[in-house]
Amino acid sequence: MKKISILFILAAIIISPLAAQQKTSSGIRLTSAVDSACYAIGMSHGLGLRDQMATFPGGQANFHAVAEAFLYAITGDIEALQINPELAQAFLQAYIMEATTKDAEAAKIEEALYLAENKTREGVITTESGLQYKVVKQGEGEKPTIDDIVTVHYIGILLDGTIFQSSYERGEPLTMGVTQFISGWAEGLQLMPVGSTYVFWIPSELAYGEQGKGRIKPNTMLIFEVVLLSFEK
């Protein structure tokens, strides 16, 4: 009895009779395993690029421009490209350097203005380091030290209201050593008795600083609502 290849099974699933009769929104028909494999490549690279460009400097990324240039380049239709291919890389490098610098400067100004206003709000306390926090609920347990391991639920928010991290969305709390957190967290956690809920406003120098990290752009201040569930010595 012949073995059925995994590729054949996957292709059969992808190219079902119903799928073969339907077009994608662009009119592309997936009628063979090669078509589906190529589509999968495009999808994989597209999803990866979308994540990489989430922090694209200078404004919202124009994905239609990306798609058009990619299509002309990969099909060899060089004449249709609107930018000189020989100069494109140099232009991109110069653009990213300039736009990143401008974004970082703007973020620093925005941070300073926000923190100056926020510290005047009722219940907000500013520490010597510049960390700002507010007690939403004061617990009755002990406070962790720098050497302890904490278990927390949290929501991370940017100044524009975007939630960029959430243990609730992940479906489980986070357990980690206090020293493994950014310095704003490490300081704030040691102020919290177990059972407490605090809001932290963390200046960029107590977070990811001028380098940023992942979706966090350079000089970005962060807001966290943190629930300290427990800790271990």
trRosetta pair geometry for C-beta under 8 A, 3 or more apart (Angstrom, degrees):
i j d omega theta_ij theta_ji phi_ij phi_ji
4 8 5.7 -112 -179 73 83 131
4 9 6.2 86 137 -53 114 100
5 8 4.4 99 64 0 88 101
5 9 7.1 -155 97 -4 51 83
6 9 5.7 -56 -153 37 37 111
6 10 6.2 34 153 -17 70 107
7 10 5.8 -57 -145 40 30 108
7 11 6.1 30 156 -20 66 109
7 33 6.6 60 164 -159 100 144
8 11 5.8 -56 -145 38 28 111
8 12 6.3 31 154 -22 63 106
8 33 7.8 -61 -104 -84 44 143
9 12 5.7 -55 -151 33 29 112
9 13 6.6 28 152 -18 63 104
10 13 5.7 -55 -152 34 34 111
10 14 6.2 27 154 -15 68 108
11 14 5.7 -57 -143 41 32 108
11 15 5.8 -9 170 18 70 110
11 32 7.9 -22 -160 170 124 43
11 33 3.9 -39 -114 -98 138 100
11 36 6.1 161 -126 47 74 148
12 15 6.7 -67 -126 59 21 80
12 16 7.4 61 161 -84 56 60
13 16 6.8 -12 -169 -55 29 94
14 19 6.9 -118 155 100 46 165
14 30 6.9 -85 146 143 103 139
14 33 7.9 105 62 -117 128 60
14 36 4.5 91 126 -144 148 149
15 19 5.8 -134 -140 85 34 120
15 20 5.5 57 -175 -68 84 98
15 30 5.9 -138 -96 126 93 96
15 31 6.8 98 -142 -146 130 22
15 32 7.1 33 -83 -91 161 7
15 33 7.2 -101 -6 -71 136 54
15 35 7.8 89 -84 69 125 113
15 36 6.0 -112 -46 -50 100 135
16 19 4.6 90 49 8 78 103
16 20 6.9 -143 88 -10 38 87
17 20 5.8 -54 -145 33 29 113
17 21 6.8 25 157 -18 61 107
18 21 6.0 -63 -159 33 32 108
18 22 6.7 12 153 -9 66 113
19 22 5.9 -70 -148 42 35 102
19 30 6.6 -33 147 71 109 113
20 29 7.5 51 -161 -174 56 100
20 30 7.3 -106 -103 85 57 70
20 31 5.9 81 -142 -113 95 69
23 26 7.9 -132 161 69 101 46
23 27 5.3 -12 -178 -133 137 35
23 28 6.8 131 -163 58 84 34
23 29 5.9 -58 -108 -79 77 73
24 27 7.1 -54 68 21 71 17
24 28 4.9 -8 39 56 118 87
24 29 7.9 -163 5 -78 83 29
24 30 7.4 70 -31 -20 109 101
28 35 7.8 171 164 -167 102 112
28 39 7.3 156 126 -95 139 114
29 35 7.2 -37 109 -164 59 158
30 35 4.4 172 -140 123 60 121
30 36 5.1 78 -169 -75 121 75
30 39 5.8 -38 -98 -19 121 152
31 35 5.7 76 40 7 54 157
32 35 4.7 107 53 2 74 100
32 36 7.1 -143 96 -1 43 87
33 36 5.7 -57 -148 41 35 110
33 37 6.1 38 153 -22 68 106
34 37 5.7 -54 -145 36 30 111
34 38 6.3 28 156 -16 65 106
35 38 6.0 -60 -151 38 27 108
35 39 6.2 27 152 -19 64 109
36 39 5.5 -52 -145 37 32 114
36 40 6.3 37 152 -23 64 104
37 40 5.6 -52 -149 33 31 114
37 41 6.6 36 150 -22 63 100
38 41 5.6 -48 -152 30 35 114
38 42 6.6 33 152 -15 65 104
39 42 5.8 -55 -152 38 33 111
39 43 6.2 33 151 -19 66 108
40 43 5.6 -54 -144 38 31 112
40 44 6.1 34 156 -22 65 107
41 44 5.9 -56 -147 35 27 111
41 45 6.3 18 160 -9 64 109
42 45 6.1 -60 -144 43 28 104
42 46 5.9 29 157 -22 65 113
43 46 5.6 -58 -144 38 27 114
43 47 6.3 24 161 -17 65 106
44 47 6.2 -57 -148 35 25 106
44 48 6.4 21 155 -13 61 111
45 48 5.7 -59 -147 41 31 111
45 49 6.0 30 157 -19 67 110
46 49 5.8 -57 -143 38 27 108
46 50 6.3 33 156 -25 63 105
47 50 5.6 -49 -148 30 30 115
47 51 6.8 29 155 -16 62 103
48 51 6.0 -58 -156 35 32 108
48 52 6.4 29 150 -18 67 108
49 52 5.4 -54 -145 38 36 113
49 53 6.0 21 160 -10 69 112
49 66 7.2 166 146 171 141 148
50 53 6.2 -67 -144 45 25 101
50 54 7.1 54 150 -55 59 84
50 63 7.3 13 -102 -107 88 134
51 54 5.8 -23 -162 -19 36 116
53 56 4.4 9 -167 -49 78 116
53 61 4.5 25 162 -53 125 168
53 63 7.7 148 91 -84 154 90
53 66 7.9 -84 -62 -70 167 157
54 215 5.2 -35 110 -118 131 92
55 212 7.0 144 -171 160 153 148
55 214 7.5 142 -25 135 140 38
55 215 5.7 -180 -53 -143 109 40
55 216 7.5 -14 -99 56 139 16
55 217 5.1 172 -155 -77 110 85
56 59 7.7 -37 107 75 99 42
56 60 7.7 66 72 -166 117 20
56 61 4.1 84 36 -64 160 108
57 96 6.1 114 40 -145 126 60
57 99 3.7 137 123 121 112 107
57 100 4.4 -96 -85 -73 164 60
57 102 7.6 121 174 57 114 89
57 103 4.8 -128 -144 -10 95 144
57 217 7.5 127 -92 -137 81 123
58 95 7.1 -38 -36 170 157 96
58 99 3.4 -49 -56 -147 106 134
58 102 7.2 62 -94 66 71 123
58 103 6.8 -94 -52 -51 41 114
61 66 7.2 18 164 -32 108 130
62 65 4.1 45 111 11 114 115
62 66 6.9 159 99 -15 63 84
63 66 5.1 -47 -149 35 44 118
63 67 6.1 46 153 -22 71 102
64 67 5.7 -51 -145 36 32 111
64 68 6.3 32 155 -20 64 105
65 68 5.9 -53 -144 35 30 110
65 69 6.3 24 160 -13 64 109
66 69 6.3 -65 -150 41 25 105
66 70 6.1 24 156 -20 64 113
67 70 5.7 -57 -144 37 28 113
67 71 6.3 29 158 -22 64 107
68 71 5.9 -56 -150 33 28 110
68 72 6.6 19 157 -11 64 107
69 72 6.0 -58 -147 40 31 106
69 73 6.0 27 157 -18 67 113
69 81 6.3 65 -134 -128 80 93
69 82 7.7 -85 -91 30 96 89
69 83 7.5 -1 -119 30 128 110
70 73 5.9 -61 -143 41 26 109
70 74 6.0 14 165 -12 66 113
71 74 6.4 -60 -138 40 22 101
71 75 6.2 4 166 -2 61 116
71 77 7.9 -7 125 40 74 121
72 75 6.4 -70 -143 47 23 99
72 77 4.5 -91 -151 76 76 99
72 78 7.2 128 154 -89 99 23
72 80 4.5 -137 -131 82 132 112
72 81 5.2 172 115 -67 141 77
73 76 7.8 35 176 -68 27 25
73 77 8.0 -74 -48 52 19 67
73 78 7.5 59 -112 -95 54 65
73 81 6.7 62 -68 -82 79 127
73 85 7.6 134 -114 -106 104 119
77 80 4.4 10 137 14 109 121
77 81 7.6 147 107 -31 72 79
78 81 5.7 -40 -165 7 47 117
78 85 6.5 -53 -147 -25 106 137
81 84 7.9 133 113 -88 116 15
81 85 6.3 55 99 -55 162 91
83 87 7.0 -122 169 78 90 94
83 88 5.1 98 125 -94 122 96
83 91 7.0 -113 -167 44 132 157
84 87 4.3 45 84 25 112 107
84 88 6.6 -161 87 -41 54 77
85 88 5.5 -33 -142 -4 33 122
87 90 5.5 -65 -162 47 58 111
87 91 5.6 60 143 -27 85 107
88 91 5.7 -60 -149 37 28 112
88 92 6.2 28 156 -21 66 107
89 92 5.7 -53 -147 34 31 112
89 93 6.4 31 156 -18 65 105
90 93 5.9 -54 -148 35 30 110
90 94 6.4 26 156 -14 64 109
91 94 5.9 -62 -150 40 29 108
91 95 6.0 30 154 -22 67 110
92 95 5.6 -55 -144 36 29 113
92 96 6.3 27 159 -19 65 106
93 96 6.1 -55 -146 35 27 107
93 97 6.5 27 156 -17 62 108
94 97 5.9 -57 -150 36 30 111
94 98 6.3 20 158 -11 66 111
95 98 6.1 -66 -148 42 27 104
95 99 5.8 16 163 -11 69 116
96 99 6.1 -58 -132 45 25 104
96 100 5.8 28 165 -22 63 113
97 100 6.1 -58 -143 36 20 110
97 101 6.5 20 158 -18 58 109
98 101 5.9 -58 -153 35 28 111
98 102 6.5 23 154 -15 64 108
99 102 5.7 -55 -147 39 33 110
99 103 6.1 34 155 -19 67 107
100 103 5.8 -54 -144 38 29 111
100 104 6.2 30 156 -21 64 108
100 218 6.7 70 -179 18 93 133
101 104 5.8 -57 -147 35 28 111
101 105 6.4 26 155 -17 64 106
102 105 5.8 -56 -148 37 30 110
102 106 6.3 28 155 -17 65 108
103 106 5.8 -58 -147 39 30 110
103 107 6.1 32 154 -22 66 108
103 217 6.1 -79 141 173 128 140
103 218 7.1 107 101 55 98 96
104 107 5.7 -52 -145 35 30 113
104 108 6.5 33 154 -22 62 104
104 210 6.5 49 -156 -145 137 77
104 217 7.4 -146 -84 151 68 98
104 218 4.2 -22 -104 100 109 120
104 219 4.6 111 -159 10 73 128
105 108 5.8 -53 -151 31 31 112
105 109 6.7 28 153 -15 63 104
105 219 7.7 87 -56 48 17 167
106 109 5.8 -56 -152 37 34 110
106 110 6.2 33 152 -19 67 108
107 110 5.6 -55 -145 39 32 113
107 111 6.1 38 153 -24 65 106
107 204 7.2 82 134 -61 114 150
107 217 6.4 -168 -71 104 157 114
107 218 6.8 153 51 98 149 64
107 219 4.1 135 94 100 118 104
107 220 5.6 -61 -169 -80 140 58
107 221 7.8 172 170 -1 95 75
108 111 5.6 -51 -147 33 29 115
108 112 6.5 29 155 -19 62 105
108 204 7.3 -82 -99 27 71 146
108 219 4.6 -58 -61 -172 81 142
109 112 5.9 -55 -149 34 31 110
109 113 6.4 27 156 -15 65 108
110 113 6.0 -59 -149 39 29 109
110 114 6.2 27 156 -19 65 111
110 159 6.6 144 146 103 123 172
111 114 5.9 -61 -146 37 27 109
111 115 6.1 18 162 -13 66 111
111 159 7.9 -127 -88 -60 63 145
111 203 6.3 98 174 -137 127 77
111 204 6.0 -66 -107 -14 165 107
111 219 6.6 -127 -11 164 141 88
111 220 7.7 177 -72 -148 122 23
111 221 4.4 132 -125 -20 108 123
112 115 6.2 -58 -142 40 25 105
112 116 6.2 28 159 -22 62 110
113 116 5.9 -58 -148 34 27 112
113 117 6.6 17 158 -10 63 108
114 117 6.2 -67 -155 41 28 103
114 118 5.8 25 155 -23 68 115
114 159 6.3 -99 -87 -127 164 128
114 201 7.9 -151 130 -168 109 133
114 221 6.9 -161 72 60 135 148
115 118 5.5 -54 -134 38 31 113
115 119 6.3 36 165 -27 65 103
115 130 7.4 5 -172 -176 152 94
115 132 6.4 -180 -143 -19 90 139
115 201 6.6 163 -108 136 84 130
115 203 6.4 10 -79 -84 152 99
115 221 7.1 -157 -54 -118 110 168
116 119 6.5 -53 -151 25 22 108
116 120 7.8 16 151 -14 53 105
117 120 6.2 -65 -168 30 39 109
117 121 7.5 47 143 -36 67 98
118 121 5.7 -42 -164 7 46 118
118 124 5.8 -160 153 -160 78 167
118 132 5.9 92 116 141 121 168
118 201 5.8 104 136 -75 159 178
119 124 5.7 -142 -130 114 35 124
119 126 4.8 1 -127 -45 119 131
119 132 6.0 -119 -87 -110 81 131
120 124 7.6 17 48 57 19 127
121 124 4.7 65 70 -4 88 127
121 134 8.0 -39 100 -82 112 136
123 134 4.8 62 129 -143 102 106
123 135 6.9 -119 -173 43 106 72
124 132 5.5 5 -177 -176 105 111
124 133 7.4 155 -151 78 62 24
124 134 5.1 -46 -94 -72 59 103
124 201 7.6 6 -148 10 118 131
125 132 6.9 160 80 -153 42 60
125 133 5.7 -25 61 64 92 75
125 134 7.1 150 12 -86 77 49
126 130 6.9 -23 -169 -146 99 30
126 131 7.3 157 -153 83 54 43
126 132 5.0 -25 -96 -97 73 82
127 130 7.0 -36 72 31 75 20
127 131 4.6 5 36 58 117 93
127 132 7.6 -156 8 -77 75 33
127 133 7.5 29 -24 8 105 104
127 187 6.7 -166 80 155 166 135
129 183 7.7 -134 179 137 151 114
129 184 7.9 -171 116 -103 132 66
129 187 6.1 -111 33 -104 153 171
129 206 6.3 90 144 -85 120 131
130 203 4.8 -21 129 3 125 143
130 205 7.2 48 65 61 149 112
130 206 6.6 -170 77 -26 104 127
131 184 5.3 156 -105 -141 111 83
131 187 5.4 -171 -17 92 162 136
131 188 6.0 -150 178 -63 144 95
131 200 6.6 -36 -168 -155 102 97
131 201 7.4 147 -169 75 53 61
131 202 6.2 -8 -123 -111 84 63
131 203 7.2 -116 -82 9 46 90
131 206 5.9 -147 -74 155 90 178
132 200 7.3 131 81 -164 56 49
132 201 4.0 -10 68 56 108 110
133 188 5.6 150 -81 -128 140 109
133 191 6.8 135 73 80 165 153
133 198 5.2 -2 -171 179 114 120
133 199 6.4 160 -154 82 60 53
133 200 5.2 -20 -99 -102 92 61
133 201 7.1 -159 -72 19 42 71
134 198 6.7 153 75 -160 44 70
134 199 4.7 -2 52 52 96 103
135 138 5.3 15 -177 -66 131 90
135 196 6.9 -65 -142 -162 90 114
135 197 7.9 103 -169 81 54 58
135 198 5.9 -38 -105 -105 48 81
136 196 8.0 122 56 176 75 73
136 197 4.2 -57 73 105 113 102
136 198 6.3 -179 11 -101 88 23
136 199 6.1 87 -39 -22 112 91
136 225 7.3 23 -13 -147 154 99
137 195 7.5 -96 127 141 109 74
137 196 5.9 177 95 -151 73 49
137 197 4.1 48 36 31 101 100
138 193 6.7 50 -179 43 72 118
138 196 5.6 -8 -138 -113 33 100
139 192 7.0 55 28 173 118 80
139 193 4.1 -153 81 101 93 93
139 194 5.2 -131 137 96 150 36
139 195 2.7 139 -132 75 117 85
139 196 3.8 -100 -1 -44 100 68
139 197 8.0 112 -41 -11 95 56
139 228 6.7 -105 1 70 152 105
140 193 6.2 72 -53 140 1 141
140 194 7.8 -44 69 74 44 76
140 195 5.9 -12 27 57 63 147
141 193 4.9 152 64 169 60 86
141 194 2.7 -32 74 54 149 101
141 195 5.1 129 -2 1 107 103
141 196 8.0 -124 41 -17 93 86
141 228 7.9 -139 63 111 127 113
141 230 7.9 -94 170 -114 170 56
142 193 6.5 177 104 -140 5 78
142 194 6.1 25 49 -3 54 108
142 231 7.8 -107 87 53 96 114
143 190 6.0 70 162 -172 112 50
143 191 6.9 -67 -142 174 132 7
143 192 6.3 139 -127 75 87 38
143 193 5.4 -62 -68 -86 76 54
143 194 7.7 -155 -84 -23 33 68
144 148 4.0 -131 -160 68 101 144
144 150 5.3 -68 -53 -76 169 108
144 178 5.9 172 132 -66 127 133
144 189 5.8 -29 63 146 122 102
144 190 6.1 -99 84 -101 73 58
144 192 7.5 4 21 68 92 86
144 194 7.9 95 -37 -63 86 86
144 228 7.4 -148 -7 -155 116 134
144 231 4.1 -150 -87 -136 116 175
145 148 5.2 108 51 -15 65 105
145 178 7.3 -148 108 19 37 160
145 190 6.4 51 -126 -122 32 107
146 178 5.3 -140 -148 96 38 134
146 179 6.1 64 175 -64 84 91
146 186 6.6 43 -125 -177 84 106
146 190 6.6 -12 -59 -77 66 135
147 177 8.0 -40 -172 -159 32 104
147 178 7.2 -8 14 39 10 119
147 179 7.6 16 -101 -26 37 115
147 233 7.6 26 105 -162 100 63
148 177 7.4 169 103 -144 33 64
148 178 5.7 54 63 -18 70 120
148 231 4.7 41 153 169 131 123
148 232 6.3 162 -166 77 87 42
148 233 5.8 -53 -111 -108 93 38
149 175 6.4 36 163 177 103 88
149 176 6.8 -146 -153 120 79 16
149 177 5.1 -47 -100 -90 75 59
149 178 7.4 -130 -93 -19 27 72
149 231 6.3 158 82 -160 45 74
149 232 4.7 -13 60 57 101 96
150 175 7.1 -163 98 -140 40 55
150 176 6.8 -20 59 63 76 59
150 177 7.8 103 14 -139 74 16
150 178 6.0 76 -9 -71 113 80
150 189 5.8 -111 -37 -163 166 137
150 228 6.3 -60 -163 -140 121 92
150 229 8.0 124 175 47 78 73
150 230 7.4 165 -155 92 56 44
150 231 4.4 -30 -101 -100 66 99
151 173 5.1 67 175 123 90 134
151 174 7.1 172 -149 86 52 41
151 175 4.5 -16 -98 -94 83 86
151 228 7.9 102 76 -165 54 54
151 229 4.6 -60 103 67 96 112
151 230 4.8 11 44 56 113 83
151 231 6.8 -166 13 -80 71 47
152 167 7.1 164 109 -15 70 161
152 173 5.9 174 83 -169 26 106
152 174 5.5 -22 62 61 80 90
152 175 8.0 152 16 -84 62 41
152 189 7.7 -92 -64 -114 141 113
152 226 5.6 -22 -169 -164 132 92
152 227 6.1 148 -161 75 72 55
152 228 5.7 -34 -102 -103 92 48
152 229 6.1 -179 -99 6 31 90
153 167 4.9 -144 -142 77 59 131
153 168 6.3 59 -167 -59 111 82
153 173 4.9 -76 -68 -107 71 94
153 174 7.6 139 -95 15 30 79
153 226 7.6 151 82 -157 50 45
153 227 4.4 0 56 52 95 113
153 229 6.5 81 -10 -43 87 115
154 165 7.3 10 106 113 102 104
154 166 7.2 -146 100 -133 57 44
154 167 5.4 78 40 -1 66 113
154 174 6.8 -36 19 22 109 124
154 224 5.5 -11 -168 -170 116 107
154 225 6.5 162 -152 83 60 54
154 226 4.7 -6 -104 -106 101 68
154 227 7.0 -159 -70 22 55 69
155 163 6.0 -51 -173 -136 100 112
155 165 7.4 165 -159 93 37 64
155 166 4.8 9 -117 -111 73 91
155 167 7.7 -106 -65 23 51 73
155 168 6.8 -14 -75 12 95 115
155 224 6.9 159 78 -152 48 57
155 225 4.8 9 47 47 98 101
156 163 6.8 111 77 -161 57 63
156 164 5.2 -62 105 64 108 84
156 165 3.7 32 32 50 126 97
156 166 6.9 -136 25 -62 72 56
156 222 6.1 -25 -160 -172 98 115
156 223 7.3 136 -161 79 49 53
156 224 5.3 -19 -101 -99 65 85
157 161 6.5 -28 -169 -147 110 30
157 162 6.9 149 -156 77 62 42
157 163 5.6 -35 -97 -97 73 59
157 164 7.2 151 -109 11 20 82
157 222 7.5 131 67 -170 47 66
157 223 4.4 -36 70 76 97 105
157 224 7.2 173 19 -82 77 34
157 225 7.5 42 -6 -7 117 91
158 161 7.0 -31 74 37 74 20
158 162 4.4 5 37 55 115 95
158 164 5.9 73 -33 -25 100 119
158 220 6.9 -40 -131 -175 99 121
158 222 7.1 -48 -98 -118 52 63
158 223 7.4 171 -92 25 6 95
159 220 7.9 -141 -5 -160 104 83
159 221 6.7 64 -54 70 111 94
159 223 7.3 119 -78 -13 51 116
163 166 5.6 12 170 -44 123 119
163 169 7.9 132 135 -26 132 139
164 215 5.5 -171 -153 100 123 135
164 216 7.1 113 146 -70 163 81
166 169 4.0 77 84 5 112 105
166 170 6.8 177 98 -7 62 83
167 170 5.3 -55 -150 41 40 114
167 172 6.7 -85 -179 91 92 39
167 173 5.4 45 164 -124 144 39
167 174 5.1 -114 -99 -22 130 93
168 171 7.6 47 175 -71 31 28
173 229 5.7 -31 -136 2 167 150
176 180 4.8 -107 167 72 110 134
176 181 6.6 120 107 -54 125 86
177 180 4.5 97 65 -8 86 107
177 181 8.0 -150 96 -12 55 79
178 181 6.3 -51 -168 18 41 111
178 185 7.9 -163 -158 123 65 90
178 186 5.2 102 163 -133 85 79
178 189 5.5 -154 -128 84 104 144
178 190 7.0 70 -157 -57 147 92
179 186 6.3 54 -103 -118 35 131
181 184 8.0 -100 140 67 106 58
181 185 3.5 -95 156 90 134 130
181 186 5.0 171 74 -55 102 76
181 189 7.0 113 38 -17 158 136
182 185 5.1 91 59 10 73 104
182 186 7.1 -142 97 -9 34 92
182 202 6.9 82 106 175 130 152
182 206 6.5 101 146 147 104 63
182 207 5.0 23 174 -132 156 47
182 208 6.9 -71 -111 -54 136 64
183 186 5.3 -52 -142 36 38 115
183 187 6.3 37 159 -18 68 103
183 206 4.8 -111 82 -155 98 74
183 207 7.9 -117 43 -63 77 27
184 187 6.1 -56 -151 37 27 107
184 188 6.2 20 156 -14 63 114
184 200 6.1 130 152 167 108 133
184 202 3.3 86 157 -134 167 116
184 203 7.1 169 -86 41 131 59
184 206 3.5 97 -59 135 95 117
184 207 5.7 -17 6 -66 132 71
184 222 7.4 157 71 61 154 107
185 188 5.7 -64 -142 43 29 108
185 189 5.9 33 162 -27 68 107
185 200 7.0 150 -94 80 57 176
185 202 7.2 -16 -44 -92 65 148
185 224 7.1 16 -93 39 95 164
185 226 7.6 144 -134 -85 90 153
186 189 6.2 -49 -143 28 23 112
186 190 7.1 19 158 -15 55 107
187 190 6.3 -69 -164 33 30 107
187 191 7.3 26 147 -20 64 107
187 206 7.3 -55 17 -158 130 132
188 191 5.7 -59 -160 28 42 113
188 192 6.9 36 150 -26 70 110
188 198 6.4 -167 177 105 112 146
188 200 4.7 -32 -104 -96 167 130
188 202 7.7 -85 -26 -81 136 104
188 226 7.0 113 125 36 128 154
189 192 5.8 -62 -155 27 38 114
189 226 7.4 -96 -89 149 77 154
189 228 6.7 131 -145 -94 79 123
191 198 7.2 81 90 -83 110 165
192 196 4.4 -149 -163 66 93 137
192 198 5.6 -114 -92 -12 117 130
192 226 7.2 -99 -71 107 164 117
192 228 4.5 143 127 -14 132 147
193 196 5.2 107 62 -33 67 119
193 228 7.4 167 100 76 29 138
194 228 5.5 -116 -119 121 46 107
194 229 7.3 -5 -157 131 89 19
194 230 5.9 39 -140 -108 125 42
194 231 6.6 -134 -84 8 109 91
195 228 6.9 -31 15 82 23 86
195 229 8.0 62 -78 -130 41 29
196 227 7.4 -174 96 -144 44 50
196 228 5.3 21 53 34 83 109
197 225 6.9 7 -176 -180 97 89
197 226 7.0 170 -150 86 53 46
197 227 4.9 -17 -99 -97 84 78
197 228 7.9 -158 -77 14 38 69
198 225 7.6 -178 94 -150 40 49
198 226 5.4 -12 62 59 83 96
198 228 7.9 27 9 -16 101 103
199 223 6.9 -5 -176 -172 97 92
199 224 7.1 168 -155 87 52 47
199 225 5.2 -24 -101 -99 78 70
199 226 7.6 156 -98 16 27 75
200 222 7.8 16 106 104 99 86
200 223 7.0 168 87 -153 58 44
200 224 4.6 2 52 55 103 96
200 226 6.3 26 -6 -3 110 121
201 221 6.8 20 177 164 79 121
201 222 7.9 170 -156 89 41 43
201 223 5.6 -12 -106 -104 65 81
202 206 5.1 -122 -170 91 89 110
202 207 4.9 107 127 -60 118 106
202 221 6.2 173 86 -164 54 75
202 222 4.7 -12 59 62 109 88
202 223 7.4 -175 18 -81 79 30
202 224 6.8 26 -10 4 119 105
203 206 5.1 79 63 16 78 101
203 207 7.1 -160 100 -3 36 97
203 221 5.3 -41 -126 -111 35 107
204 207 5.3 -70 -140 46 37 106
204 208 6.8 -57 -161 59 77 59
204 209 5.8 119 149 -103 88 26
204 210 7.6 89 143 -57 125 45
204 218 7.6 62 -168 169 141 48
204 219 4.6 25 -166 -152 176 39
204 220 5.6 118 -102 56 109 29
204 221 5.2 -85 -45 -69 74 61
204 222 7.9 110 -91 -10 55 80
205 209 5.7 54 -117 -102 46 82
207 216 7.2 -128 145 -180 122 149
207 220 7.0 -82 93 87 144 72
207 221 6.8 150 3 -131 142 40
207 222 5.0 128 -108 7 151 118
208 211 6.2 -103 162 73 86 82
208 212 5.2 62 123 -136 127 23
208 213 4.4 -128 -135 0 144 103
208 216 5.0 103 33 112 152 137
208 218 7.7 -115 111 -114 98 42
208 220 6.9 6 55 53 107 94
209 212 7.7 -115 77 -40 53 37
209 218 7.3 -28 119 -148 50 74
209 219 7.4 -8 171 -76 33 49
210 218 5.1 18 -170 -158 42 112
210 219 6.1 22 -105 -53 55 83
211 218 6.2 167 70 -103 5 92
212 216 5.0 -173 -161 107 80 74
212 217 4.9 -54 -114 -176 142 19
212 218 4.2 -82 -34 -60 106 52
212 219 7.7 -44 -63 10 91 47
212 220 6.5 63 -111 10 93 112
213 216 4.9 15 55 53 68 113
216 220 5.1 -150 -172 62 82 140
216 222 7.2 -28 -126 -73 127 118
217 220 4.9 106 64 -45 72 125
228 231 7.1 -22 -175 -38 107 104
